[in-house]
Amino acid sequence: VQLVESGGGLVQPGGSLRLSCAASGIIFRVYTMGWYRQAPGKQRELVAAIFTDDTTNYADSVKGRFTISRDNAKNTVYLQMNSLKPEDTAAYYCNAIWGTNRRYDYWGQGTQVTVSS
């Protein structure tokens, strides 16, 4: 199983980035996909999740600014991030889960997002 993130980088406050996560080795369409982030000295937190029926869930801190989407034909999940703030700076991780109690739980290697002027 591989989850490969891309699209991170340095952006000015107010800017946008689009993260992608390409999955292989799993039946992508049955997995709940999520984006998490971890800033230095802080715990990893859920940013957004998208379920198999395309319903979504967002952390309050990103509602209205970030959008998660998935393309089952491409085995890829995206995170469109707009109106970025310095506090969005973190390593962003892709996650795939399936089954009771997260029986199948996979993580990508992470991609760094830095919001700074």
PDB file as gemmi writes it, atoms N, CA and C in Angstrom:
CRYST1    1.000    1.000    1.000  90.00  90.00  90.00 P 1                      
ATOM      1  N   VAL A   1       0.850  -1.190   0.000  1.00  0.00           N  
ATOM      2  CA  VAL A   1       0.000   0.000   0.000  1.00  0.00           C  
ATOM      3  C   VAL A   1       0.886   1.241   0.000  1.00  0.00           C  
ATOM      4  N   GLN A   2       0.541   2.179  -0.842  1.00  0.00           N  
ATOM      5  CA  GLN A   2       1.266   3.450  -0.872  1.00  0.00           C  
ATOM      6  C   GLN A   2       0.284   4.603  -0.981  1.00  0.00           C  
ATOM      7  N   LEU A   3       0.536   5.622  -0.175  1.00  0.00           N  
ATOM      8  CA  LEU A   3      -0.161   6.899  -0.284  1.00  0.00           C  
ATOM      9  C   LEU A   3       0.917   7.942  -0.513  1.00  0.00           C  
ATOM     10  N   VAL A   4       0.869   8.609  -1.639  1.00  0.00           N  
ATOM     11  CA  VAL A   4       1.923   9.554  -2.003  1.00  0.00           C  
ATOM     12  C   VAL A   4       1.320  10.942  -2.139  1.00  0.00           C  
ATOM     13  N   GLU A   5       1.723  11.821  -1.208  1.00  0.00           N  
ATOM     14  CA  GLU A   5       1.236  13.203  -1.225  1.00  0.00           C  
ATOM     15  C   GLU A   5       2.129  14.075  -2.105  1.00  0.00           C  
ATOM     16  N   SER A   6       1.540  15.110  -2.642  1.00  0.00           N  
ATOM     17  CA  SER A   6       2.279  16.118  -3.398  1.00  0.00           C  
ATOM     18  C   SER A   6       1.515  17.428  -3.324  1.00  0.00           C  
ATOM     19  N   GLY A   7       2.221  18.507  -3.702  1.00  0.00           N  
ATOM     20  CA  GLY A   7       1.573  19.801  -3.786  1.00  0.00           C  
ATOM     21  C   GLY A   7       1.886  20.764  -2.665  1.00  0.00           C  
ATOM     22  N   GLY A   8       2.654  20.335  -1.685  1.00  0.00           N  
ATOM     23  CA  GLY A   8       3.018  21.257  -0.616  1.00  0.00           C  
ATOM     24  C   GLY A   8       4.035  22.273  -1.078  1.00  0.00           C  
ATOM     25  N   GLY A   9       4.310  23.237  -0.208  1.00  0.00           N  
ATOM     26  CA  GLY A   9       5.294  24.254  -0.550  1.00  0.00           C  
ATOM     27  C   GLY A   9       5.156  25.483   0.300  1.00  0.00           C  
ATOM     28  N   LEU A  10       5.821  26.533  -0.122  1.00  0.00           N  
ATOM     29  CA  LEU A  10       5.803  27.824   0.562  1.00  0.00           C  
ATOM     30  C   LEU A  10       4.820  28.746  -0.153  1.00  0.00           C  
ATOM     31  N   VAL A  11       3.937  29.361   0.619  1.00  0.00           N  
ATOM     32  CA  VAL A  11       2.944  30.261   0.035  1.00  0.00           C  
ATOM     33  C   VAL A  11       2.751  31.441   0.980  1.00  0.00           C  
ATOM     34  N   GLN A  12       2.423  32.587   0.418  1.00  0.00           N  
ATOM     35  CA  GLN A  12       2.176  33.772   1.233  1.00  0.00           C  
ATOM     36  C   GLN A  12       0.793  33.700   1.877  1.00  0.00           C  
ATOM     37  N   PRO A  13       0.610  34.373   2.991  1.00  0.00           N  
ATOM     38  CA  PRO A  13      -0.726  34.435   3.589  1.00  0.00           C  
ATOM     39  C   PRO A  13      -1.758  34.925   2.584  1.00  0.00           C  
ATOM     40  N   GLY A  14      -2.916  34.282   2.589  1.00  0.00           N  
ATOM     41  CA  GLY A  14      -3.958  34.604   1.628  1.00  0.00           C  
ATOM     42  C   GLY A  14      -3.880  33.801   0.345  1.00  0.00           C  
ATOM     43  N   GLY A  15      -2.798  33.085   0.168  1.00  0.00           N  
ATOM     44  CA  GLY A  15      -2.611  32.296  -1.037  1.00  0.00           C  
ATOM     45  C   GLY A  15      -3.318  30.951  -0.996  1.00  0.00           C  
ATOM     46  N   SER A  16      -3.089  30.172  -2.053  1.00  0.00           N  
ATOM     47  CA  SER A  16      -3.746  28.875  -2.196  1.00  0.00           C  
ATOM     48  C   SER A  16      -2.744  27.794  -2.557  1.00  0.00           C  
ATOM     49  N   LEU A  17      -3.082  26.590  -2.161  1.00  0.00           N  
ATOM     50  CA  LEU A  17      -2.338  25.402  -2.562  1.00  0.00           C  
ATOM     51  C   LEU A  17      -3.332  24.269  -2.751  1.00  0.00           C  
ATOM     52  N   ARG A  18      -2.977  23.330  -3.597  1.00  0.00           N  
ATOM     53  CA  ARG A  18      -3.787  22.125  -3.776  1.00  0.00           C  
ATOM     54  C   ARG A  18      -2.913  20.908  -3.519  1.00  0.00           C  
ATOM     55  N   LEU A  19      -3.265  20.158  -2.496  1.00  0.00           N  
ATOM     56  CA  LEU A  19      -2.559  18.921  -2.195  1.00  0.00           C  
ATOM     57  C   LEU A  19      -3.243  17.760  -2.900  1.00  0.00           C  
ATOM     58  N   SER A  20      -2.426  16.801  -3.306  1.00  0.00           N  
ATOM     59  CA  SER A  20      -2.939  15.576  -3.914  1.00  0.00           C  
ATOM     60  C   SER A  20      -2.361  14.377  -3.163  1.00  0.00           C  
ATOM     61  N   CYS A  21      -3.123  13.309  -3.137  1.00  0.00           N  
ATOM     62  CA  CYS A  21      -2.664  12.059  -2.536  1.00  0.00           C  
ATOM     63  C   CYS A  21      -3.091  10.927  -3.453  1.00  0.00           C  
ATOM     64  N   ALA A  22      -2.103  10.282  -4.062  1.00  0.00           N  
ATOM     65  CA  ALA A  22      -2.361   9.165  -4.962  1.00  0.00           C  
ATOM     66  C   ALA A  22      -2.185   7.858  -4.200  1.00  0.00           C  
ATOM     67  N   ALA A  23      -3.206   7.032  -4.247  1.00  0.00           N  
ATOM     68  CA  ALA A  23      -3.193   5.771  -3.516  1.00  0.00           C  
ATOM     69  C   ALA A  23      -2.992   4.592  -4.456  1.00  0.00           C  
ATOM     70  N   SER A  24      -2.278   3.594  -3.970  1.00  0.00           N  
ATOM     71  CA  SER A  24      -2.119   2.346  -4.707  1.00  0.00           C  
ATOM     72  C   SER A  24      -2.113   1.188  -3.718  1.00  0.00           C  
ATOM     73  N   GLY A  25      -2.543   0.037  -4.214  1.00  0.00           N  
ATOM     74  CA  GLY A  25      -2.541  -1.136  -3.350  1.00  0.00           C  
ATOM     75  C   GLY A  25      -3.779  -1.311  -2.503  1.00  0.00           C  
ATOM     76  N   ILE A  26      -4.754  -0.425  -2.660  1.00  0.00           N  
ATOM     77  CA  ILE A  26      -6.013  -0.543  -1.932  1.00  0.00           C  
ATOM     78  C   ILE A  26      -7.175  -0.388  -2.909  1.00  0.00           C  
ATOM     79  N   ILE A  27      -8.344  -0.878  -2.494  1.00  0.00           N  
ATOM     80  CA  ILE A  27      -9.561  -0.627  -3.267  1.00  0.00           C  
ATOM     81  C   ILE A  27     -10.054   0.741  -2.826  1.00  0.00           C  
ATOM     82  N   PHE A  28      -9.594   1.742  -3.526  1.00  0.00           N  
ATOM     83  CA  PHE A  28      -9.709   3.134  -3.092  1.00  0.00           C  
ATOM     84  C   PHE A  28     -11.153   3.519  -2.779  1.00  0.00           C  
ATOM     85  N   ARG A  29     -12.080   3.070  -3.593  1.00  0.00           N  
ATOM     86  CA  ARG A  29     -13.446   3.576  -3.488  1.00  0.00           C  
ATOM     87  C   ARG A  29     -14.128   3.175  -2.172  1.00  0.00           C  
ATOM     88  N   VAL A  30     -13.608   2.164  -1.483  1.00  0.00           N  
ATOM     89  CA  VAL A  30     -14.258   1.728  -0.245  1.00  0.00           C  
ATOM     90  C   VAL A  30     -13.651   2.383   1.002  1.00  0.00           C  
ATOM     91  N   TYR A  31     -12.595   3.159   0.797  1.00  0.00           N  
ATOM     92  CA  TYR A  31     -11.902   3.761   1.930  1.00  0.00           C  
ATOM     93  C   TYR A  31     -12.405   5.174   2.208  1.00  0.00           C  
ATOM     94  N   THR A  32     -12.521   5.483   3.472  1.00  0.00           N  
ATOM     95  CA  THR A  32     -12.654   6.868   3.902  1.00  0.00           C  
ATOM     96  C   THR A  32     -11.277   7.504   3.827  1.00  0.00           C  
ATOM     97  N   MET A  33     -11.213   8.650   3.178  1.00  0.00           N  
ATOM     98  CA  MET A  33      -9.931   9.333   2.998  1.00  0.00           C  
ATOM     99  C   MET A  33      -9.910  10.615   3.829  1.00  0.00           C  
ATOM    100  N   GLY A  34      -8.759  10.888   4.378  1.00  0.00           N  
ATOM    101  CA  GLY A  34      -8.645  12.082   5.209  1.00  0.00           C  
ATOM    102  C   GLY A  34      -7.315  12.777   5.033  1.00  0.00           C  
ATOM    103  N   TRP A  35      -7.315  14.049   5.394  1.00  0.00           N  
ATOM    104  CA  TRP A  35      -6.090  14.841   5.493  1.00  0.00           C  
ATOM    105  C   TRP A  35      -5.920  15.254   6.954  1.00  0.00           C  
ATOM    106  N   TYR A  36      -4.743  15.010   7.476  1.00  0.00           N  
ATOM    107  CA  TYR A  36      -4.372  15.431   8.814  1.00  0.00           C  
ATOM    108  C   TYR A  36      -3.179  16.381   8.698  1.00  0.00           C  
ATOM    109  N   ARG A  37      -2.932  17.107   9.768  1.00  0.00           N  
ATOM    110  CA  ARG A  37      -1.746  17.955   9.795  1.00  0.00           C  
ATOM    111  C   ARG A  37      -1.141  17.941  11.186  1.00  0.00           C  
ATOM    112  N   GLN A  38       0.157  18.198  11.193  1.00  0.00           N  
ATOM    113  CA  GLN A  38       0.878  18.264  12.465  1.00  0.00           C  
ATOM    114  C   GLN A  38       1.894  19.385  12.401  1.00  0.00           C  
ATOM    115  N   ALA A  39       1.721  20.351  13.275  1.00  0.00           N  
ATOM    116  CA  ALA A  39       2.666  21.442  13.403  1.00  0.00           C  
ATOM    117  C   ALA A  39       3.697  21.089  14.479  1.00  0.00           C  
ATOM    118  N   PRO A  40       4.875  21.712  14.417  1.00  0.00           N  
ATOM    119  CA  PRO A  40       5.904  21.402  15.415  1.00  0.00           C  
ATOM    120  C   PRO A  40       5.393  21.618  16.840  1.00  0.00           C  
ATOM    121  N   GLY A  41       5.598  20.613  17.686  1.00  0.00           N  
ATOM    122  CA  GLY A  41       5.188  20.717  19.073  1.00  0.00           C  
ATOM    123  C   GLY A  41       3.720  20.501  19.327  1.00  0.00           C  
ATOM    124  N   LYS A  42       2.974  20.160  18.281  1.00  0.00           N  
ATOM    125  CA  LYS A  42       1.535  19.959  18.439  1.00  0.00           C  
ATOM    126  C   LYS A  42       1.156  18.545  18.025  1.00  0.00           C  
ATOM    127  N   GLN A  43      -0.021  18.127  18.469  1.00  0.00           N  
ATOM    128  CA  GLN A  43      -0.522  16.815  18.080  1.00  0.00           C  
ATOM    129  C   GLN A  43      -1.060  16.833  16.656  1.00  0.00           C  
ATOM    130  N   ARG A  44      -1.045  15.673  16.033  1.00  0.00           N  
ATOM    131  CA  ARG A  44      -1.641  15.556  14.713  1.00  0.00           C  
ATOM    132  C   ARG A  44      -3.147  15.746  14.839  1.00  0.00           C  
ATOM    133  N   GLU A  45      -3.722  16.514  13.910  1.00  0.00           N  
ATOM    134  CA  GLU A  45      -5.154  16.791  13.961  1.00  0.00           C  
ATOM    135  C   GLU A  45      -5.802  16.533  12.609  1.00  0.00           C  
ATOM    136  N   LEU A  46      -7.063  16.146  12.665  1.00  0.00           N  
ATOM    137  CA  LEU A  46      -7.824  15.947  11.439  1.00  0.00           C  
ATOM    138  C   LEU A  46      -8.166  17.300  10.822  1.00  0.00           C  
ATOM    139  N   VAL A  47      -7.888  17.433   9.552  1.00  0.00           N  
ATOM    140  CA  VAL A  47      -8.226  18.651   8.813  1.00  0.00           C  
ATOM    141  C   VAL A  47      -9.538  18.462   8.066  1.00  0.00           C  
ATOM    142  N   ALA A  48      -9.631  17.367   7.317  1.00  0.00           N  
ATOM    143  CA  ALA A  48     -10.829  17.108   6.524  1.00  0.00           C  
ATOM    144  C   ALA A  48     -10.899  15.625   6.201  1.00  0.00           C  
ATOM    145  N   ALA A  49     -12.125  15.137   6.023  1.00  0.00           N  
ATOM    146  CA  ALA A  49     -12.333  13.748   5.644  1.00  0.00           C  
ATOM    147  C   ALA A  49     -13.436  13.673   4.605  1.00  0.00           C  
ATOM    148  N   ILE A  50     -13.333  12.675   3.746  1.00  0.00           N  
ATOM    149  CA  ILE A  50     -14.370  12.436   2.751  1.00  0.00           C  
ATOM    150  C   ILE A  50     -14.704  10.943   2.756  1.00  0.00           C  
ATOM    151  N   PHE A  51     -15.986  10.663   2.849  1.00  0.00           N  
ATOM    152  CA  PHE A  51     -16.445   9.303   2.988  1.00  0.00           C  
ATOM    153  C   PHE A  51     -16.773   8.703   1.621  1.00  0.00           C  
ATOM    154  N   THR A  52     -17.138   7.449   1.632  1.00  0.00           N  
ATOM    155  CA  THR A  52     -17.349   6.757   0.358  1.00  0.00           C  
ATOM    156  C   THR A  52     -18.561   7.299  -0.404  1.00  0.00           C  
ATOM    157  N   ASP A  53     -19.474   7.959   0.304  1.00  0.00           N  
ATOM    158  CA  ASP A  53     -20.639   8.548  -0.369  1.00  0.00           C  
ATOM    159  C   ASP A  53     -20.406  10.027  -0.693  1.00  0.00           C  
ATOM    160  N   ASP A  54     -19.148  10.464  -0.574  1.00  0.00           N  
ATOM    161  CA  ASP A  54     -18.729  11.837  -0.881  1.00  0.00           C  
ATOM    162  C   ASP A  54     -19.169  12.873   0.153  1.00  0.00           C  
ATOM    163  N   THR A  55     -19.730  12.446   1.254  1.00  0.00           N  
ATOM    164  CA  THR A  55     -19.975  13.409   2.319  1.00  0.00           C  
ATOM    165  C   THR A  55     -18.636  13.792   2.939  1.00  0.00           C  
ATOM    166  N   THR A  56     -18.588  14.978   3.496  1.00  0.00           N  
ATOM    167  CA  THR A  56     -17.327  15.516   3.986  1.00  0.00           C  
ATOM    168  C   THR A  56     -17.454  16.019   5.418  1.00  0.00           C  
ATOM    169  N   ASN A  57     -16.292  16.171   6.042  1.00  0.00           N  
ATOM    170  CA  ASN A  57     -16.220  16.671   7.402  1.00  0.00           C  
ATOM    171  C   ASN A  57     -14.961  17.531   7.499  1.00  0.00           C  
ATOM    172  N   TYR A  58     -15.083  18.678   8.168  1.00  0.00           N  
ATOM    173  CA  TYR A  58     -13.956  19.608   8.262  1.00  0.00           C  
ATOM    174  C   TYR A  58     -13.711  20.039   9.697  1.00  0.00           C  
ATOM    175  N   ALA A  59     -12.466  20.299   9.996  1.00  0.00           N  
ATOM    176  CA  ALA A  59     -12.148  20.954  11.255  1.00  0.00           C  
ATOM    177  C   ALA A  59     -12.705  22.375  11.212  1.00  0.00           C  
ATOM    178  N   ASP A  60     -13.146  22.871  12.354  1.00  0.00           N  
ATOM    179  CA  ASP A  60     -13.730  24.214  12.393  1.00  0.00           C  
ATOM    180  C   ASP A  60     -12.757  25.273  11.873  1.00  0.00           C  
ATOM    181  N   SER A  61     -11.478  25.051  12.108  1.00  0.00           N  
ATOM    182  CA  SER A  61     -10.478  26.050  11.740  1.00  0.00           C  
ATOM    183  C   SER A  61     -10.301  26.209  10.233  1.00  0.00           C  
ATOM    184  N   VAL A  62     -10.784  25.257   9.456  1.00  0.00           N  
ATOM    185  CA  VAL A  62     -10.586  25.333   8.003  1.00  0.00           C  
ATOM    186  C   VAL A  62     -11.901  25.429   7.227  1.00  0.00           C  
ATOM    187  N   LYS A  63     -13.031  25.361   7.926  1.00  0.00           N  
ATOM    188  CA  LYS A  63     -14.320  25.421   7.239  1.00  0.00           C  
ATOM    189  C   LYS A  63     -14.438  26.705   6.438  1.00  0.00           C  
ATOM    190  N   GLY A  64     -14.888  26.571   5.195  1.00  0.00           N  
ATOM    191  CA  GLY A  64     -15.050  27.719   4.322  1.00  0.00           C  
ATOM    192  C   GLY A  64     -13.796  28.092   3.567  1.00  0.00           C  
ATOM    193  N   ARG A  65     -12.660  27.493   3.929  1.00  0.00           N  
ATOM    194  CA  ARG A  65     -11.399  27.801   3.252  1.00  0.00           C  
ATOM    195  C   ARG A  65     -10.831  26.587   2.517  1.00  0.00           C  
ATOM    196  N   PHE A  66     -11.019  25.409   3.091  1.00  0.00           N  
ATOM    197  CA  PHE A  66     -10.470  24.187   2.497  1.00  0.00           C  
ATOM    198  C   PHE A  66     -11.604  23.334   1.930  1.00  0.00           C  
ATOM    199  N   THR A  67     -11.282  22.614   0.868  1.00  0.00           N  
ATOM    200  CA  THR A  67     -12.243  21.692   0.258  1.00  0.00           C  
ATOM    201  C   THR A  67     -11.553  20.371  -0.044  1.00  0.00           C  
ATOM    202  N   ILE A  68     -12.132  19.300   0.454  1.00  0.00           N  
ATOM    203  CA  ILE A  68     -11.623  17.963   0.155  1.00  0.00           C  
ATOM    204  C   ILE A  68     -12.482  17.337  -0.929  1.00  0.00           C  
ATOM    205  N   SER A  69     -11.826  16.609  -1.822  1.00  0.00           N  
ATOM    206  CA  SER A  69     -12.553  15.921  -2.881  1.00  0.00           C  
ATOM    207  C   SER A  69     -11.798  14.646  -3.234  1.00  0.00           C  
ATOM    208  N   ARG A  70     -12.476  13.771  -3.955  1.00  0.00           N  
ATOM    209  CA  ARG A  70     -11.844  12.509  -4.349  1.00  0.00           C  
ATOM    210  C   ARG A  70     -12.225  12.179  -5.777  1.00  0.00           C  
ATOM    211  N   ASP A  71     -11.314  11.470  -6.444  1.00  0.00           N  
ATOM    212  CA  ASP A  71     -11.557  10.972  -7.791  1.00  0.00           C  
ATOM    213  C   ASP A  71     -11.283   9.474  -7.750  1.00  0.00           C  
ATOM    214  N   ASN A  72     -12.333   8.690  -7.656  1.00  0.00           N  
ATOM    215  CA  ASN A  72     -12.158   7.247  -7.527  1.00  0.00           C  
ATOM    216  C   ASN A  72     -11.552   6.618  -8.779  1.00  0.00           C  
ATOM    217  N   ALA A  73     -11.748   7.244  -9.919  1.00  0.00           N  
ATOM    218  CA  ALA A  73     -11.164   6.716 -11.153  1.00  0.00           C  
ATOM    219  C   ALA A  73      -9.637   6.874 -11.154  1.00  0.00           C  
ATOM    220  N   LYS A  74      -9.152   7.870 -10.429  1.00  0.00           N  
ATOM    221  CA  LYS A  74      -7.711   8.122 -10.374  1.00  0.00           C  
ATOM    222  C   LYS A  74      -7.090   7.695  -9.054  1.00  0.00           C  
ATOM    223  N   ASN A  75      -7.908   7.123  -8.164  1.00  0.00           N  
ATOM    224  CA  ASN A  75      -7.413   6.715  -6.836  1.00  0.00           C  
ATOM    225  C   ASN A  75      -6.705   7.866  -6.124  1.00  0.00           C  
ATOM    226  N   THR A  76      -7.294   9.035  -6.208  1.00  0.00           N  
ATOM    227  CA  THR A  76      -6.651  10.238  -5.691  1.00  0.00           C  
ATOM    228  C   THR A  76      -7.629  11.068  -4.868  1.00  0.00           C  
ATOM    229  N   VAL A  77      -7.110  11.613  -3.771  1.00  0.00           N  
ATOM    230  CA  VAL A  77      -7.864  12.550  -2.950  1.00  0.00           C  
ATOM    231  C   VAL A  77      -7.123  13.885  -2.968  1.00  0.00           C  
ATOM    232  N   TYR A  78      -7.890  14.964  -2.947  1.00  0.00           N  
ATOM    233  CA  TYR A  78      -7.328  16.310  -3.047  1.00  0.00           C  
ATOM    234  C   TYR A  78      -7.724  17.139  -1.832  1.00  0.00           C  
ATOM    235  N   LEU A  79      -6.916  18.139  -1.569  1.00  0.00           N  
ATOM    236  CA  LEU A  79      -7.258  19.142  -0.571  1.00  0.00           C  
ATOM    237  C   LEU A  79      -6.943  20.507  -1.169  1.00  0.00           C  
ATOM    238  N   GLN A  80      -7.989  21.221  -1.523  1.00  0.00           N  
ATOM    239  CA  GLN A  80      -7.826  22.585  -2.017  1.00  0.00           C  
ATOM    240  C   GLN A  80      -7.823  23.523  -0.821  1.00  0.00           C  
ATOM    241  N   MET A  81      -6.759  24.271  -0.680  1.00  0.00           N  
ATOM    242  CA  MET A  81      -6.595  25.160   0.473  1.00  0.00           C  
ATOM    243  C   MET A  81      -6.529  26.597  -0.013  1.00  0.00           C  
ATOM    244  N   ASN A  82      -7.497  27.385   0.374  1.00  0.00           N  
ATOM    245  CA  ASN A  82      -7.560  28.802   0.007  1.00  0.00           C  
ATOM    246  C   ASN A  82      -7.438  29.671   1.255  1.00  0.00           C  
ATOM    247  N   SER A  83      -7.163  30.933   1.021  1.00  0.00           N  
ATOM    248  CA  SER A  83      -7.053  31.904   2.122  1.00  0.00           C  
ATOM    249  C   SER A  83      -6.162  31.373   3.238  1.00  0.00           C  
ATOM    250  N   LEU A  84      -5.013  30.901   2.849  1.00  0.00           N  
ATOM    251  CA  LEU A  84      -4.123  30.276   3.813  1.00  0.00           C  
ATOM    252  C   LEU A  84      -3.608  31.285   4.839  1.00  0.00           C  
ATOM    253  N   LYS A  85      -3.433  30.782   6.061  1.00  0.00           N  
ATOM    254  CA  LYS A  85      -2.968  31.585   7.178  1.00  0.00           C  
ATOM    255  C   LYS A  85      -1.675  30.994   7.719  1.00  0.00           C  
ATOM    256  N   PRO A  86      -0.865  31.814   8.392  1.00  0.00           N  
ATOM    257  CA  PRO A  86       0.366  31.267   8.978  1.00  0.00           C  
ATOM    258  C   PRO A  86       0.106  30.064   9.895  1.00  0.00           C  
ATOM    259  N   GLU A  87      -1.023  30.078  10.567  1.00  0.00           N  
ATOM    260  CA  GLU A  87      -1.328  28.960  11.468  1.00  0.00           C  
ATOM    261  C   GLU A  87      -1.688  27.667  10.740  1.00  0.00           C  
ATOM    262  N   ASP A  88      -1.797  27.728   9.426  1.00  0.00           N  
ATOM    263  CA  ASP A  88      -1.985  26.504   8.638  1.00  0.00           C  
ATOM    264  C   ASP A  88      -0.660  25.791   8.360  1.00  0.00           C  
ATOM    265  N   THR A  89       0.442  26.427   8.726  1.00  0.00           N  
ATOM    266  CA  THR A  89       1.753  25.824   8.519  1.00  0.00           C  
ATOM    267  C   THR A  89       1.872  24.520   9.289  1.00  0.00           C  
ATOM    268  N   ALA A  90       2.195  23.448   8.566  1.00  0.00           N  
ATOM    269  CA  ALA A  90       2.285  22.125   9.178  1.00  0.00           C  
ATOM    270  C   ALA A  90       2.711  21.117   8.126  1.00  0.00           C  
ATOM    271  N   ALA A  91       3.035  19.929   8.582  1.00  0.00           N  
ATOM    272  CA  ALA A  91       3.162  18.798   7.678  1.00  0.00           C  
ATOM    273  C   ALA A  91       1.771  18.196   7.508  1.00  0.00           C  
ATOM    274  N   TYR A  92       1.383  17.986   6.268  1.00  0.00           N  
ATOM    275  CA  TYR A  92       0.055  17.456   5.963  1.00  0.00           C  
ATOM    276  C   TYR A  92       0.181  16.002   5.518  1.00  0.00           C  
ATOM    277  N   TYR A  93      -0.664  15.171   6.105  1.00  0.00           N  
ATOM    278  CA  TYR A  93      -0.610  13.737   5.862  1.00  0.00           C  
ATOM    279  C   TYR A  93      -1.930  13.221   5.304  1.00  0.00           C  
ATOM    280  N   CYS A  94      -1.820  12.354   4.343  1.00  0.00           N  
ATOM    281  CA  CYS A  94      -2.968  11.668   3.766  1.00  0.00           C  
ATOM    282  C   CYS A  94      -3.222  10.380   4.554  1.00  0.00           C  
ATOM    283  N   ASN A  95      -4.496  10.066   4.750  1.00  0.00           N  
ATOM    284  CA  ASN A  95      -4.866   8.869   5.508  1.00  0.00           C  
ATOM    285  C   ASN A  95      -5.997   8.125   4.821  1.00  0.00           C  
ATOM    286  N   ALA A  96      -5.903   6.814   4.846  1.00  0.00           N  
ATOM    287  CA  ALA A  96      -6.962   5.950   4.290  1.00  0.00           C  
ATOM    288  C   ALA A  96      -7.385   4.960   5.363  1.00  0.00           C  
ATOM    289  N   ILE A  97      -8.691   4.891   5.634  1.00  0.00           N  
ATOM    290  CA  ILE A  97      -9.174   3.946   6.641  1.00  0.00           C  
ATOM    291  C   ILE A  97     -10.363   3.156   6.120  1.00  0.00           C  
ATOM    292  N   TRP A  98     -10.433   1.913   6.589  1.00  0.00           N  
ATOM    293  CA  TRP A  98     -11.566   1.048   6.253  1.00  0.00           C  
ATOM    294  C   TRP A  98     -11.740   0.024   7.359  1.00  0.00           C  
ATOM    295  N   GLY A  99     -12.967  -0.289   7.646  1.00  0.00           N  
ATOM    296  CA  GLY A  99     -13.253  -1.345   8.588  1.00  0.00           C  
ATOM    297  C   GLY A  99     -13.515  -0.844   9.990  1.00  0.00           C  
ATOM    298  N   THR A 100     -14.094  -1.732  10.789  1.00  0.00           N  
ATOM    299  CA  THR A 100     -14.403  -1.407  12.177  1.00  0.00           C  
ATOM    300  C   THR A 100     -13.125  -1.089  12.939  1.00  0.00           C  
ATOM    301  N   ASN A 101     -13.203  -0.036  13.758  1.00  0.00           N  
ATOM    302  CA  ASN A 101     -12.049   0.360  14.588  1.00  0.00           C  
ATOM    303  C   ASN A 101     -10.791   0.591  13.759  1.00  0.00           C  
ATOM    304  N   ARG A 102     -10.990   1.150  12.559  1.00  0.00           N  
ATOM    305  CA  ARG A 102      -9.852   1.490  11.690  1.00  0.00           C  
ATOM    306  C   ARG A 102      -8.991   0.260  11.441  1.00  0.00           C  
ATOM    307  N   ARG A 103      -9.618  -0.854  11.137  1.00  0.00           N  
ATOM    308  CA  ARG A 103      -8.884  -2.109  10.959  1.00  0.00           C  
ATOM    309  C   ARG A 103      -7.782  -1.964   9.908  1.00  0.00           C  
ATOM    310  N   TYR A 104      -8.108  -1.277   8.830  1.00  0.00           N  
ATOM    311  CA  TYR A 104      -7.106  -0.994   7.807  1.00  0.00           C  
ATOM    312  C   TYR A 104      -6.867   0.513   7.833  1.00  0.00           C  
ATOM    313  N   ASP A 105      -5.661   0.913   8.149  1.00  0.00           N  
ATOM    314  CA  ASP A 105      -5.340   2.304   8.451  1.00  0.00           C  
ATOM    315  C   ASP A 105      -3.971   2.615   7.859  1.00  0.00           C  
ATOM    316  N   TYR A 106      -3.938   3.427   6.814  1.00  0.00           N  
ATOM    317  CA  TYR A 106      -2.698   3.697   6.097  1.00  0.00           C  
ATOM    318  C   TYR A 106      -2.415   5.186   6.058  1.00  0.00           C  
ATOM    319  N   TRP A 107      -1.099   5.516   6.052  1.00  0.00           N  
ATOM    320  CA  TRP A 107      -0.657   6.912   6.064  1.00  0.00           C  
ATOM    321  C   TRP A 107       0.351   7.164   4.964  1.00  0.00           C  
ATOM    322  N   GLY A 108       0.317   8.380   4.448  1.00  0.00           N  
ATOM    323  CA  GLY A 108       1.358   8.823   3.555  1.00  0.00           C  
ATOM    324  C   GLY A 108       2.532   9.359   4.330  1.00  0.00           C  
ATOM    325  N   GLN A 109       3.552   9.803   3.595  1.00  0.00           N  
ATOM    326  CA  GLN A 109       4.796  10.259   4.227  1.00  0.00           C  
ATOM    327  C   GLN A 109       4.737  11.716   4.632  1.00  0.00           C  
ATOM    328  N   GLY A 110       3.739  12.427   4.138  1.00  0.00           N  
ATOM    329  CA  GLY A 110       3.566  13.828   4.503  1.00  0.00           C  
ATOM    330  C   GLY A 110       4.156  14.783   3.488  1.00  0.00           C  
ATOM    331  N   THR A 111       3.561  15.965   3.435  1.00  0.00           N  
ATOM    332  CA  THR A 111       4.071  17.046   2.599  1.00  0.00           C  
ATOM    333  C   THR A 111       3.990  18.339   3.403  1.00  0.00           C  
ATOM    334  N   GLN A 112       5.046  19.127   3.322  1.00  0.00           N  
ATOM    335  CA  GLN A 112       5.132  20.334   4.147  1.00  0.00           C  
ATOM    336  C   GLN A 112       4.411  21.506   3.486  1.00  0.00           C  
ATOM    337  N   VAL A 113       3.609  22.189   4.271  1.00  0.00           N  
ATOM    338  CA  VAL A 113       2.982  23.434   3.846  1.00  0.00           C  
ATOM    339  C   VAL A 113       3.460  24.533   4.787  1.00  0.00           C  
ATOM    340  N   THR A 114       4.041  25.566   4.207  1.00  0.00           N  
ATOM    341  CA  THR A 114       4.529  26.705   4.988  1.00  0.00           C  
ATOM    342  C   THR A 114       3.874  27.973   4.468  1.00  0.00           C  
ATOM    343  N   VAL A 115       3.193  28.670   5.366  1.00  0.00           N  
ATOM    344  CA  VAL A 115       2.517  29.910   5.006  1.00  0.00           C  
ATOM    345  C   VAL A 115       3.258  31.050   5.694  1.00  0.00           C  
ATOM    346  N   SER A 116       3.925  31.856   4.887  1.00  0.00           N  
ATOM    347  CA  SER A 116       4.768  32.919   5.443  1.00  0.00           C  
ATOM    348  C   SER A 116       5.002  33.984   4.398  1.00  0.00           C  
ATOM    349  N   SER A 117       5.144  35.210   4.888  1.00  0.00           N  
ATOM    350  CA  SER A 117       5.480  36.311   3.983  1.00  0.00           C  
ATOM    351  C   SER A 117       6.984  36.535   3.945  1.00  0.00           C  
TER     352      SER A 117                                                      
END                                                                             
